[in-house]
Amino acid sequence: MQEFGKTLVMLGLVTAGIGFLLWAGVGRGWLGRLPGDINITRGGFGFHFPIVTCLVISVILSLLMWIFRR
């Protein structure tokens, strides 16, 4: 049960750290605007799907989880 508690604490700290960085403005210029992100604007309609940004975040989180599991 202690390992689960440690994992939750680490996950919370990582989430808080990432949240603080995003709140501070780090990534404001590129986050959500990577090459491959879908952005369609026509008339009064706009559609934005940041697929590459989601993939990059997923890879980073997967690496962090892999590192903390060791």
mmCIF file of the N, C-alpha and C atoms, coordinates in Angstrom:
data_MODEL
# 
_entry.id   MODEL 
# 
loop_
_atom_site.group_PDB 
_atom_site.id 
_atom_site.type_symbol 
_atom_site.label_atom_id 
_atom_site.label_alt_id 
_atom_site.label_comp_id 
_atom_site.label_asym_id 
_atom_site.label_entity_id 
_atom_site.label_seq_id 
_atom_site.pdbx_PDB_ins_code 
_atom_site.Cartn_x 
_atom_site.Cartn_y 
_atom_site.Cartn_z 
_atom_site.occupancy 
_atom_site.B_iso_or_equiv 
_atom_site.pdbx_formal_charge 
_atom_site.auth_seq_id 
_atom_site.auth_comp_id 
_atom_site.auth_asym_id 
_atom_site.auth_atom_id 
_atom_site.pdbx_PDB_model_num 
ATOM 1   N N  . MET A 1 1  ? 0.807   -1.186 0.000   1.00 0.00 ? 1  MET A N  1 
ATOM 2   C CA . MET A 1 1  ? 0.000   0.000  0.000   1.00 0.00 ? 1  MET A CA 1 
ATOM 3   C C  . MET A 1 1  ? 0.860   1.264  0.000   1.00 0.00 ? 1  MET A C  1 
ATOM 4   N N  . GLN A 1 2  ? 2.074   1.168  0.567   1.00 0.00 ? 2  GLN A N  1 
ATOM 5   C CA . GLN A 1 2  ? 2.944   2.337  0.585   1.00 0.00 ? 2  GLN A CA 1 
ATOM 6   C C  . GLN A 1 2  ? 3.392   2.740  -0.817  1.00 0.00 ? 2  GLN A C  1 
ATOM 7   N N  . GLU A 1 3  ? 3.624   1.754  -1.684  1.00 0.00 ? 3  GLU A N  1 
ATOM 8   C CA . GLU A 1 3  ? 4.041   2.066  -3.058  1.00 0.00 ? 3  GLU A CA 1 
ATOM 9   C C  . GLU A 1 3  ? 2.946   2.829  -3.789  1.00 0.00 ? 3  GLU A C  1 
ATOM 10  N N  . PHE A 1 4  ? 1.698   2.441  -3.564  1.00 0.00 ? 4  PHE A N  1 
ATOM 11  C CA . PHE A 1 4  ? 0.576   3.133  -4.205  1.00 0.00 ? 4  PHE A CA 1 
ATOM 12  C C  . PHE A 1 4  ? 0.504   4.580  -3.725  1.00 0.00 ? 4  PHE A C  1 
ATOM 13  N N  . GLY A 1 5  ? 0.732   4.782  -2.438  1.00 0.00 ? 5  GLY A N  1 
ATOM 14  C CA . GLY A 1 5  ? 0.740   6.142  -1.886  1.00 0.00 ? 5  GLY A CA 1 
ATOM 15  C C  . GLY A 1 5  ? 1.853   6.989  -2.461  1.00 0.00 ? 5  GLY A C  1 
ATOM 16  N N  . LYS A 1 6  ? 3.031   6.399  -2.591  1.00 0.00 ? 6  LYS A N  1 
ATOM 17  C CA . LYS A 1 6  ? 4.166   7.120  -3.179  1.00 0.00 ? 6  LYS A CA 1 
ATOM 18  C C  . LYS A 1 6  ? 3.873   7.486  -4.629  1.00 0.00 ? 6  LYS A C  1 
ATOM 19  N N  . THR A 1 7  ? 3.268   6.554  -5.357  1.00 0.00 ? 7  THR A N  1 
ATOM 20  C CA . THR A 1 7  ? 2.926   6.805  -6.760  1.00 0.00 ? 7  THR A CA 1 
ATOM 21  C C  . THR A 1 7  ? 1.928   7.947  -6.860  1.00 0.00 ? 7  THR A C  1 
ATOM 22  N N  . LEU A 1 8  ? 0.926   7.965  -6.003  1.00 0.00 ? 8  LEU A N  1 
ATOM 23  C CA . LEU A 1 8  ? -0.068  9.042  -6.031  1.00 0.00 ? 8  LEU A CA 1 
ATOM 24  C C  . LEU A 1 8  ? 0.559   10.391 -5.698  1.00 0.00 ? 8  LEU A C  1 
ATOM 25  N N  . VAL A 1 9  ? 1.457   10.415 -4.730  1.00 0.00 ? 9  VAL A N  1 
ATOM 26  C CA . VAL A 1 9  ? 2.123   11.664 -4.372  1.00 0.00 ? 9  VAL A CA 1 
ATOM 27  C C  . VAL A 1 9  ? 2.979   12.162 -5.531  1.00 0.00 ? 9  VAL A C  1 
ATOM 28  N N  . MET A 1 10 ? 3.748   11.282 -6.150  1.00 0.00 ? 10 MET A N  1 
ATOM 29  C CA . MET A 1 10 ? 4.595   11.680 -7.276  1.00 0.00 ? 10 MET A CA 1 
ATOM 30  C C  . MET A 1 10 ? 3.750   12.156 -8.457  1.00 0.00 ? 10 MET A C  1 
ATOM 31  N N  . LEU A 1 11 ? 2.672   11.442 -8.732  1.00 0.00 ? 11 LEU A N  1 
ATOM 32  C CA . LEU A 1 11 ? 1.786   11.841 -9.821  1.00 0.00 ? 11 LEU A CA 1 
ATOM 33  C C  . LEU A 1 11 ? 1.178   13.211 -9.537  1.00 0.00 ? 11 LEU A C  1 
ATOM 34  N N  . GLY A 1 12 ? 0.802   13.458 -8.296  1.00 0.00 ? 12 GLY A N  1 
ATOM 35  C CA . GLY A 1 12 ? 0.262   14.760 -7.917  1.00 0.00 ? 12 GLY A CA 1 
ATOM 36  C C  . GLY A 1 12 ? 1.280   15.871 -8.055  1.00 0.00 ? 12 GLY A C  1 
ATOM 37  N N  . LEU A 1 13 ? 2.515   15.608 -7.652  1.00 0.00 ? 13 LEU A N  1 
ATOM 38  C CA . LEU A 1 13 ? 3.569   16.621 -7.779  1.00 0.00 ? 13 LEU A CA 1 
ATOM 39  C C  . LEU A 1 13 ? 3.886   16.930 -9.237  1.00 0.00 ? 13 LEU A C  1 
ATOM 40  N N  . VAL A 1 14 ? 3.940   15.894 -10.056 1.00 0.00 ? 14 VAL A N  1 
ATOM 41  C CA . VAL A 1 14 ? 4.203   16.103 -11.481 1.00 0.00 ? 14 VAL A CA 1 
ATOM 42  C C  . VAL A 1 14 ? 3.059   16.892 -12.112 1.00 0.00 ? 14 VAL A C  1 
ATOM 43  N N  . THR A 1 15 ? 1.826   16.539 -11.787 1.00 0.00 ? 15 THR A N  1 
ATOM 44  C CA . THR A 1 15 ? 0.670   17.248 -12.327 1.00 0.00 ? 15 THR A CA 1 
ATOM 45  C C  . THR A 1 15 ? 0.663   18.704 -11.872 1.00 0.00 ? 15 THR A C  1 
ATOM 46  N N  . ALA A 1 16 ? 0.964   18.943 -10.602 1.00 0.00 ? 16 ALA A N  1 
ATOM 47  C CA . ALA A 1 16 ? 1.020   20.317 -10.091 1.00 0.00 ? 16 ALA A CA 1 
ATOM 48  C C  . ALA A 1 16 ? 2.143   21.105 -10.769 1.00 0.00 ? 16 ALA A C  1 
ATOM 49  N N  . GLY A 1 17 ? 3.288   20.465 -10.975 1.00 0.00 ? 17 GLY A N  1 
ATOM 50  C CA . GLY A 1 17 ? 4.400   21.133 -11.654 1.00 0.00 ? 17 GLY A CA 1 
ATOM 51  C C  . GLY A 1 17 ? 4.063   21.508 -13.082 1.00 0.00 ? 17 GLY A C  1 
ATOM 52  N N  . ILE A 1 18 ? 3.454   20.587 -13.803 1.00 0.00 ? 18 ILE A N  1 
ATOM 53  C CA . ILE A 1 18 ? 3.058   20.871 -15.184 1.00 0.00 ? 18 ILE A CA 1 
ATOM 54  C C  . ILE A 1 18 ? 1.998   21.962 -15.216 1.00 0.00 ? 18 ILE A C  1 
ATOM 55  N N  . GLY A 1 19 ? 1.055   21.898 -14.295 1.00 0.00 ? 19 GLY A N  1 
ATOM 56  C CA . GLY A 1 19 ? 0.025   22.926 -14.212 1.00 0.00 ? 19 GLY A CA 1 
ATOM 57  C C  . GLY A 1 19 ? 0.609   24.302 -13.924 1.00 0.00 ? 19 GLY A C  1 
ATOM 58  N N  . PHE A 1 20 ? 1.581   24.358 -13.027 1.00 0.00 ? 20 PHE A N  1 
ATOM 59  C CA . PHE A 1 20 ? 2.226   25.635 -12.719 1.00 0.00 ? 20 PHE A CA 1 
ATOM 60  C C  . PHE A 1 20 ? 2.959   26.185 -13.937 1.00 0.00 ? 20 PHE A C  1 
ATOM 61  N N  . LEU A 1 21 ? 3.675   25.317 -14.662 1.00 0.00 ? 21 LEU A N  1 
ATOM 62  C CA . LEU A 1 21 ? 4.398   25.780 -15.849 1.00 0.00 ? 21 LEU A CA 1 
ATOM 63  C C  . LEU A 1 21 ? 3.438   26.313 -16.909 1.00 0.00 ? 21 LEU A C  1 
ATOM 64  N N  . LEU A 1 22 ? 2.325   25.622 -17.114 1.00 0.00 ? 22 LEU A N  1 
ATOM 65  C CA . LEU A 1 22 ? 1.350   26.092 -18.094 1.00 0.00 ? 22 LEU A CA 1 
ATOM 66  C C  . LEU A 1 22 ? 0.695   27.389 -17.633 1.00 0.00 ? 22 LEU A C  1 
ATOM 67  N N  . TRP A 1 23 ? 0.422   27.501 -16.337 1.00 0.00 ? 23 TRP A N  1 
ATOM 68  C CA . TRP A 1 23 ? -0.182  28.708 -15.787 1.00 0.00 ? 23 TRP A CA 1 
ATOM 69  C C  . TRP A 1 23 ? 0.780   29.895 -15.902 1.00 0.00 ? 23 TRP A C  1 
ATOM 70  N N  . ALA A 1 24 ? 2.075   29.624 -15.774 1.00 0.00 ? 24 ALA A N  1 
ATOM 71  C CA . ALA A 1 24 ? 3.080   30.675 -15.862 1.00 0.00 ? 24 ALA A CA 1 
ATOM 72  C C  . ALA A 1 24 ? 3.323   31.131 -17.303 1.00 0.00 ? 24 ALA A C  1 
ATOM 73  N N  . GLY A 1 25 ? 2.813   30.378 -18.261 1.00 0.00 ? 25 GLY A N  1 
ATOM 74  C CA . GLY A 1 25 ? 2.945   30.802 -19.653 1.00 0.00 ? 25 GLY A CA 1 
ATOM 75  C C  . GLY A 1 25 ? 3.964   30.025 -20.450 1.00 0.00 ? 25 GLY A C  1 
ATOM 76  N N  . VAL A 1 26 ? 4.613   29.035 -19.841 1.00 0.00 ? 26 VAL A N  1 
ATOM 77  C CA . VAL A 1 26 ? 5.574   28.222 -20.583 1.00 0.00 ? 26 VAL A CA 1 
ATOM 78  C C  . VAL A 1 26 ? 4.794   27.385 -21.588 1.00 0.00 ? 26 VAL A C  1 
ATOM 79  N N  . GLY A 1 27 ? 5.160   27.462 -22.831 1.00 0.00 ? 27 GLY A N  1 
ATOM 80  C CA . GLY A 1 27 ? 4.484   26.688 -23.861 1.00 0.00 ? 27 GLY A CA 1 
ATOM 81  C C  . GLY A 1 27 ? 3.334   27.421 -24.520 1.00 0.00 ? 27 GLY A C  1 
ATOM 82  N N  . ARG A 1 28 ? 3.113   28.651 -24.144 1.00 0.00 ? 28 ARG A N  1 
ATOM 83  C CA . ARG A 1 28 ? 1.984   29.394 -24.697 1.00 0.00 ? 28 ARG A CA 1 
ATOM 84  C C  . ARG A 1 28 ? 2.114   29.605 -26.202 1.00 0.00 ? 28 ARG A C  1 
ATOM 85  N N  . GLY A 1 29 ? 3.333   29.729 -26.691 1.00 0.00 ? 29 GLY A N  1 
ATOM 86  C CA . GLY A 1 29 ? 3.527   29.979 -28.113 1.00 0.00 ? 29 GLY A CA 1 
ATOM 87  C C  . GLY A 1 29 ? 3.454   28.727 -28.982 1.00 0.00 ? 29 GLY A C  1 
ATOM 88  N N  . TRP A 1 30 ? 3.786   27.578 -28.437 1.00 0.00 ? 30 TRP A N  1 
ATOM 89  C CA . TRP A 1 30 ? 3.847   26.378 -29.277 1.00 0.00 ? 30 TRP A CA 1 
ATOM 90  C C  . TRP A 1 30 ? 2.841   25.307 -28.874 1.00 0.00 ? 30 TRP A C  1 
ATOM 91  N N  . LEU A 1 31 ? 2.391   25.299 -27.629 1.00 0.00 ? 31 LEU A N  1 
ATOM 92  C CA . LEU A 1 31 ? 1.489   24.254 -27.161 1.00 0.00 ? 31 LEU A CA 1 
ATOM 93  C C  . LEU A 1 31 ? 0.135   24.389 -27.852 1.00 0.00 ? 31 LEU A C  1 
ATOM 94  N N  . GLY A 1 32 ? -0.224  23.379 -28.611 1.00 0.00 ? 32 GLY A N  1 
ATOM 95  C CA . GLY A 1 32 ? -1.467  23.408 -29.363 1.00 0.00 ? 32 GLY A CA 1 
ATOM 96  C C  . GLY A 1 32 ? -1.311  23.929 -30.773 1.00 0.00 ? 32 GLY A C  1 
ATOM 97  N N  . ARG A 1 33 ? -0.086  24.303 -31.140 1.00 0.00 ? 33 ARG A N  1 
ATOM 98  C CA . ARG A 1 33 ? 0.167   24.840 -32.478 1.00 0.00 ? 33 ARG A CA 1 
ATOM 99  C C  . ARG A 1 33 ? 1.346   24.139 -33.157 1.00 0.00 ? 33 ARG A C  1 
ATOM 100 N N  . LEU A 1 34 ? 1.506   22.869 -32.857 1.00 0.00 ? 34 LEU A N  1 
ATOM 101 C CA . LEU A 1 34 ? 2.590   22.109 -33.468 1.00 0.00 ? 34 LEU A CA 1 
ATOM 102 C C  . LEU A 1 34 ? 2.225   21.725 -34.896 1.00 0.00 ? 34 LEU A C  1 
ATOM 103 N N  . PRO A 1 35 ? 3.230   21.476 -35.745 1.00 0.00 ? 35 PRO A N  1 
ATOM 104 C CA . PRO A 1 35 ? 2.927   20.991 -37.088 1.00 0.00 ? 35 PRO A CA 1 
ATOM 105 C C  . PRO A 1 35 ? 2.195   19.645 -36.986 1.00 0.00 ? 35 PRO A C  1 
ATOM 106 N N  . GLY A 1 36 ? 1.094   19.530 -37.665 1.00 0.00 ? 36 GLY A N  1 
ATOM 107 C CA . GLY A 1 36 ? 0.291   18.316 -37.615 1.00 0.00 ? 36 GLY A CA 1 
ATOM 108 C C  . GLY A 1 36 ? -0.992  18.502 -36.826 1.00 0.00 ? 36 GLY A C  1 
ATOM 109 N N  . ASP A 1 37 ? -1.074  19.563 -36.027 1.00 0.00 ? 37 ASP A N  1 
ATOM 110 C CA . ASP A 1 37 ? -2.323  19.875 -35.338 1.00 0.00 ? 37 ASP A CA 1 
ATOM 111 C C  . ASP A 1 37 ? -3.329  20.371 -36.371 1.00 0.00 ? 37 ASP A C  1 
ATOM 112 N N  . ILE A 1 38 ? -4.560  19.936 -36.251 1.00 0.00 ? 38 ILE A N  1 
ATOM 113 C CA . ILE A 1 38 ? -5.594  20.269 -37.222 1.00 0.00 ? 38 ILE A CA 1 
ATOM 114 C C  . ILE A 1 38 ? -6.293  21.555 -36.776 1.00 0.00 ? 38 ILE A C  1 
ATOM 115 N N  . ASN A 1 39 ? -6.298  22.541 -37.663 1.00 0.00 ? 39 ASN A N  1 
ATOM 116 C CA . ASN A 1 39 ? -6.954  23.813 -37.388 1.00 0.00 ? 39 ASN A CA 1 
ATOM 117 C C  . ASN A 1 39 ? -7.682  24.253 -38.650 1.00 0.00 ? 39 ASN A C  1 
ATOM 118 N N  . ILE A 1 40 ? -9.017  24.260 -38.604 1.00 0.00 ? 40 ILE A N  1 
ATOM 119 C CA . ILE A 1 40 ? -9.830  24.640 -39.756 1.00 0.00 ? 40 ILE A CA 1 
ATOM 120 C C  . ILE A 1 40 ? -10.700 25.823 -39.341 1.00 0.00 ? 40 ILE A C  1 
ATOM 121 N N  . THR A 1 41 ? -10.609 26.915 -40.086 1.00 0.00 ? 41 THR A N  1 
ATOM 122 C CA . THR A 1 41 ? -11.436 28.087 -39.836 1.00 0.00 ? 41 THR A CA 1 
ATOM 123 C C  . THR A 1 41 ? -12.062 28.523 -41.145 1.00 0.00 ? 41 THR A C  1 
ATOM 124 N N  . ARG A 1 42 ? -13.386 28.523 -41.168 1.00 0.00 ? 42 ARG A N  1 
ATOM 125 C CA . ARG A 1 42 ? -14.122 28.954 -42.362 1.00 0.00 ? 42 ARG A CA 1 
ATOM 126 C C  . ARG A 1 42 ? -15.319 29.777 -41.915 1.00 0.00 ? 42 ARG A C  1 
ATOM 127 N N  . GLY A 1 43 ? -15.355 31.008 -42.345 1.00 0.00 ? 43 GLY A N  1 
ATOM 128 C CA . GLY A 1 43 ? -16.475 31.878 -41.983 1.00 0.00 ? 43 GLY A CA 1 
ATOM 129 C C  . GLY A 1 43 ? -16.583 32.041 -40.477 1.00 0.00 ? 43 GLY A C  1 
ATOM 130 N N  . GLY A 1 44 ? -17.741 31.707 -39.928 1.00 0.00 ? 44 GLY A N  1 
ATOM 131 C CA . GLY A 1 44 ? -17.950 31.827 -38.496 1.00 0.00 ? 44 GLY A CA 1 
ATOM 132 C C  . GLY A 1 44 ? -17.703 30.527 -37.754 1.00 0.00 ? 44 GLY A C  1 
ATOM 133 N N  . PHE A 1 45 ? -17.109 29.536 -38.421 1.00 0.00 ? 45 PHE A N  1 
ATOM 134 C CA . PHE A 1 45 ? -16.881 28.212 -37.831 1.00 0.00 ? 45 PHE A CA 1 
ATOM 135 C C  . PHE A 1 45 ? -15.391 27.963 -37.663 1.00 0.00 ? 45 PHE A C  1 
ATOM 136 N N  . GLY A 1 46 ? -15.029 27.450 -36.513 1.00 0.00 ? 46 GLY A N  1 
ATOM 137 C CA . GLY A 1 46 ? -13.632 27.101 -36.274 1.00 0.00 ? 46 GLY A CA 1 
ATOM 138 C C  . GLY A 1 46 ? -13.539 25.742 -35.604 1.00 0.00 ? 46 GLY A C  1 
ATOM 139 N N  . PHE A 1 47 ? -12.614 24.923 -36.065 1.00 0.00 ? 47 PHE A N  1 
ATOM 140 C CA . PHE A 1 47 ? -12.396 23.589 -35.502 1.00 0.00 ? 47 PHE A CA 1 
ATOM 141 C C  . PHE A 1 47 ? -10.907 23.425 -35.247 1.00 0.00 ? 47 PHE A C  1 
ATOM 142 N N  . HIS A 1 48 ? -10.571 23.039 -34.024 1.00 0.00 ? 48 HIS A N  1 
ATOM 143 C CA . HIS A 1 48 ? -9.165  22.858 -33.657 1.00 0.00 ? 48 HIS A CA 1 
ATOM 144 C C  . HIS A 1 48 ? -9.014  21.519 -32.947 1.00 0.00 ? 48 HIS A C  1 
ATOM 145 N N  . PHE A 1 49 ? -8.148  20.658 -33.464 1.00 0.00 ? 49 PHE A N  1 
ATOM 146 C CA . PHE A 1 49 ? -7.877  19.369 -32.837 1.00 0.00 ? 49 PHE A CA 1 
ATOM 147 C C  . PHE A 1 49 ? -6.364  19.197 -32.756 1.00 0.00 ? 49 PHE A C  1 
ATOM 148 N N  . PRO A 1 50 ? -5.780  19.377 -31.557 1.00 0.00 ? 50 PRO A N  1 
ATOM 149 C CA . PRO A 1 50 ? -4.319  19.325 -31.406 1.00 0.00 ? 50 PRO A CA 1 
ATOM 150 C C  . PRO A 1 50 ? -3.795  17.895 -31.255 1.00 0.00 ? 50 PRO A C  1 
ATOM 151 N N  . ILE A 1 51 ? -3.847  17.121 -32.318 1.00 0.00 ? 51 ILE A N  1 
ATOM 152 C CA . ILE A 1 51 ? -3.492  15.699 -32.235 1.00 0.00 ? 51 ILE A CA 1 
ATOM 153 C C  . ILE A 1 51 ? -2.008  15.494 -31.956 1.00 0.00 ? 51 ILE A C  1 
ATOM 154 N N  . VAL A 1 52 ? -1.131  16.251 -32.578 1.00 0.00 ? 52 VAL A N  1 
ATOM 155 C CA . VAL A 1 52 ? 0.306   16.085 -32.360 1.00 0.00 ? 52 VAL A CA 1 
ATOM 156 C C  . VAL A 1 52 ? 0.679   16.541 -30.951 1.00 0.00 ? 52 VAL A C  1 
ATOM 157 N N  . THR A 1 53 ? 0.055   17.595 -30.476 1.00 0.00 ? 53 THR A N  1 
ATOM 158 C CA . THR A 1 53 ? 0.296   18.045 -29.107 1.00 0.00 ? 53 THR A CA 1 
ATOM 159 C C  . THR A 1 53 ? -0.114  16.959 -28.118 1.00 0.00 ? 53 THR A C  1 
ATOM 160 N N  . CYS A 1 54 ? -1.253  16.316 -28.363 1.00 0.00 ? 54 CYS A N  1 
ATOM 161 C CA . CYS A 1 54 ? -1.709  15.222 -27.492 1.00 0.00 ? 54 CYS A CA 1 
ATOM 162 C C  . CYS A 1 54 ? -0.714  14.062 -27.513 1.00 0.00 ? 54 CYS A C  1 
ATOM 163 N N  . LEU A 1 55 ? -0.170  13.746 -28.680 1.00 0.00 ? 55 LEU A N  1 
ATOM 164 C CA . LEU A 1 55 ? 0.812   12.667 -28.783 1.00 0.00 ? 55 LEU A CA 1 
ATOM 165 C C  . LEU A 1 55 ? 2.092   13.008 -28.030 1.00 0.00 ? 55 LEU A C  1 
ATOM 166 N N  . VAL A 1 56 ? 2.564   14.246 -28.145 1.00 0.00 ? 56 VAL A N  1 
ATOM 167 C CA . VAL A 1 56 ? 3.785   14.667 -27.447 1.00 0.00 ? 56 VAL A CA 1 
ATOM 168 C C  . VAL A 1 56 ? 3.579   14.601 -25.940 1.00 0.00 ? 56 VAL A C  1 
ATOM 169 N N  . ILE A 1 57 ? 2.449   15.091 -25.456 1.00 0.00 ? 57 ILE A N  1 
ATOM 170 C CA . ILE A 1 57 ? 2.161   15.036 -24.020 1.00 0.00 ? 57 ILE A CA 1 
ATOM 171 C C  . ILE A 1 57 ? 2.056   13.598 -23.545 1.00 0.00 ? 57 ILE A C  1 
ATOM 172 N N  . SER A 1 58 ? 1.456   12.735 -24.353 1.00 0.00 ? 58 SER A N  1 
ATOM 173 C CA . SER A 1 58 ? 1.330   11.327 -23.999 1.00 0.00 ? 58 SER A CA 1 
ATOM 174 C C  . SER A 1 58 ? 2.692   10.656 -23.885 1.00 0.00 ? 58 SER A C  1 
ATOM 175 N N  . VAL A 1 59 ? 3.586   10.939 -24.809 1.00 0.00 ? 59 VAL A N  1 
ATOM 176 C CA . VAL A 1 59 ? 4.928   10.358 -24.768 1.00 0.00 ? 59 VAL A CA 1 
ATOM 177 C C  . VAL A 1 59 ? 5.688   10.843 -23.537 1.00 0.00 ? 59 VAL A C  1 
ATOM 178 N N  . ILE A 1 60 ? 5.583   12.137 -23.248 1.00 0.00 ? 60 ILE A N  1 
ATOM 179 C CA . ILE A 1 60 ? 6.275   12.684 -22.074 1.00 0.00 ? 60 ILE A CA 1 
ATOM 180 C C  . ILE A 1 60 ? 5.751   12.060 -20.792 1.00 0.00 ? 60 ILE A C  1 
ATOM 181 N N  . LEU A 1 61 ? 4.432   11.960 -20.655 1.00 0.00 ? 61 LEU A N  1 
ATOM 182 C CA . LEU A 1 61 ? 3.858   11.358 -19.452 1.00 0.00 ? 61 LEU A CA 1 
ATOM 183 C C  . LEU A 1 61 ? 4.202   9.873  -19.347 1.00 0.00 ? 61 LEU A C  1 
ATOM 184 N N  . SER A 1 62 ? 4.229   9.174  -20.469 1.00 0.00 ? 62 SER A N  1 
ATOM 185 C CA . SER A 1 62 ? 4.610   7.755  -20.457 1.00 0.00 ? 62 SER A CA 1 
ATOM 186 C C  . SER A 1 62 ? 6.051   7.579  -19.999 1.00 0.00 ? 62 SER A C  1 
ATOM 187 N N  . LEU A 1 63 ? 6.943   8.433  -20.475 1.00 0.00 ? 63 LEU A N  1 
ATOM 188 C CA . LEU A 1 63 ? 8.342   8.369  -20.045 1.00 0.00 ? 63 LEU A CA 1 
ATOM 189 C C  . LEU A 1 63 ? 8.480   8.666  -18.555 1.00 0.00 ? 63 LEU A C  1 
ATOM 190 N N  . LEU A 1 64 ? 7.742   9.666  -18.073 1.00 0.00 ? 64 LEU A N  1 
ATOM 191 C CA . LEU A 1 64 ? 7.793   9.984  -16.646 1.00 0.00 ? 64 LEU A CA 1 
ATOM 192 C C  . LEU A 1 64 ? 7.280   8.820  -15.800 1.00 0.00 ? 64 LEU A C  1 
ATOM 193 N N  . MET A 1 65 ? 6.198   8.207  -16.229 1.00 0.00 ? 65 MET A N  1 
ATOM 194 C CA . MET A 1 65 ? 5.656   7.071  -15.476 1.00 0.00 ? 65 MET A CA 1 
ATOM 195 C C  . MET A 1 65 ? 6.635   5.897  -15.505 1.00 0.00 ? 65 MET A C  1 
ATOM 196 N N  . TRP A 1 66 ? 7.300   5.685  -16.631 1.00 0.00 ? 66 TRP A N  1 
ATOM 197 C CA . TRP A 1 66 ? 8.277   4.608  -16.741 1.00 0.00 ? 66 TRP A CA 1 
ATOM 198 C C  . TRP A 1 66 ? 9.458   4.864  -15.818 1.00 0.00 ? 66 TRP A C  1 
ATOM 199 N N  . ILE A 1 67 ? 9.901   6.116  -15.742 1.00 0.00 ? 67 ILE A N  1 
ATOM 200 C CA . ILE A 1 67 ? 11.032  6.463  -14.881 1.00 0.00 ? 67 ILE A CA 1 
ATOM 201 C C  . ILE A 1 67 ? 10.657  6.279  -13.409 1.00 0.00 ? 67 ILE A C  1 
ATOM 202 N N  . PHE A 1 68 ? 9.466   6.709  -13.010 1.00 0.00 ? 68 PHE A N  1 
ATOM 203 C CA . PHE A 1 68 ? 9.063   6.625  -11.611 1.00 0.00 ? 68 PHE A CA 1 
ATOM 204 C C  . PHE A 1 68 ? 8.717   5.200  -11.176 1.00 0.00 ? 68 PHE A C  1 
ATOM 205 N N  . ARG A 1 69 ? 8.440   4.317  -12.111 1.00 0.00 ? 69 ARG A N  1 
ATOM 206 C CA . ARG A 1 69 ? 8.144   2.927  -11.767 1.00 0.00 ? 69 ARG A CA 1 
ATOM 207 C C  . ARG A 1 69 ? 9.414   2.127  -11.493 1.00 0.00 ? 69 ARG A C  1 
ATOM 208 N N  . ARG A 1 70 ? 10.548  2.592  -11.969 1.00 0.00 ? 70 ARG A N  1 
ATOM 209 C CA . ARG A 1 70 ? 11.809  1.862  -11.786 1.00 0.00 ? 70 ARG A CA 1 
ATOM 210 C C  . ARG A 1 70 ? 12.268  1.903  -10.394 1.00 0.00 ? 70 ARG A C  1 
# 
